[in-house]
């Protein structure tokens, strides 16, 4: 299963927002716009407070609080669904035949958290029978009620001991009059609980690597990830049994040797021997991890990890995170979702390139990758359909949208960086200016605009003064840096020229 869509309501700064996902999705936008909030909402949904983030009362949207609304909602729509599920006994069915899918054929799971107490409530939003004769079959209090419907209506059903088979028979009876409608199915009641437990077996494994992940000298993970791995390995149930068996055998042989020693001593000095006893630690008191306390990953120069640069430490931690996440996902054959905040942190461009290439490969191999980034370099390695822009709309509400508002009629990552990060670049200026020239729109663009003197150095060495627009002035300075006869343009002038060209090229905003 994979995520196709996320809907948030009343969560932190998001009053209501919807976002679509690809196999690799990067959320871009300015600082404090709510990029990390998306990844943390997903962590709450999938890991139910046992992951990186726990939901608390401060997560409730302030405006919703003022309006006396009661719930936070985290809703996820899933695609790539299993072809078969087993809800009752060995009876195989699927989500479609159980009428558990929304209008788009997706599995839409709603998790609600009441402001008071924040207890999780789970529902499915599905096109489901609303005919009173065959509706709400999941919440019938007992199999007897399903049987009573079958008997009352004279419905043929081969097995009256399996609820799923009885539901199927009832729906078949009313197949021409199901009256399908969008319903919320409560998964806390009766067979709804069984359905939710089965759904959870197929949900993706979600792992979040935060931008402020521990990476200081004193943090145990940084001192060496292998120490943390040692603790996890030794604490595993399977190995725990083996270690207990070893400890018991060692204890037995120690007692045997020590008792024989005392017996021999007793032959020589009974009084001394009787004053001695064998002390062996209890198995539960043994600290097996201490046997491997010197395990480490070091450079060939012998320098420990916690003494390496922050970029190296973070890169190692990120890949340690990948290993642990993949191991956990492989145990239950679930889809793995990597969510990584700002992978560019403390990484130079070459490492950024290697990271994003590795993540793109992972996204091709059945995993979903979610990123937040401020890096224009990373953005340039991605396709437009992989980008989502977090921004504030005209109604002063936060939203997440496909990257749009193009001044240019073709995908330009310079433009993406401008829209997302406010990146005022010479490259984007040149793109806009070049497009105006190519489309023979430059004359119209400069018409009526204020002019400024520009001293042009001719091949003869003579200097000629021209009166040109500020945009032309900047263009000449960019392409003729050898001309030192003019004062340089400012960053604010570059920004203003970009805005003017975008305003000229963008279609007029629709009237309200």
Secondary structure by P-SEA (a helix, b strand, c coil): ccccbbbbcccccccccccccccbbbbbbcccccaaaaaaaaaaaacccccccccccccccaaaaaacccbbbbbbbbccccccccccccccccccccccccccccbbbbbbbbcccbbbbbbbbcccccccccccccccccaaaaaaaaaaacccccccccaaaaaaaaaaaaccccccccccccccccaaaaaaaaaaaaccbbbbbbccccccccccccccaaaaaaaaaaacaaaaaaaaaaaaaaaaaaaaaaaaaaaaaaaccaaaaaabbbbbccccccccccccccbbbbcccccccccccaaaaaaaaaaaaaaaaaaaaaacccbbbbbbccccccccaaaaaaaaaaaaaaaaccbbbbbccccaaaaaacccccccccccccccccccccccccccccccaaaaaaaacccccaaaaaaaaaaaaaaccccccccccbbbbbbbbccccbbbbbbbcaaaaaaaaaacccccccccccaaaaaaaaaaaaaaaccccccc
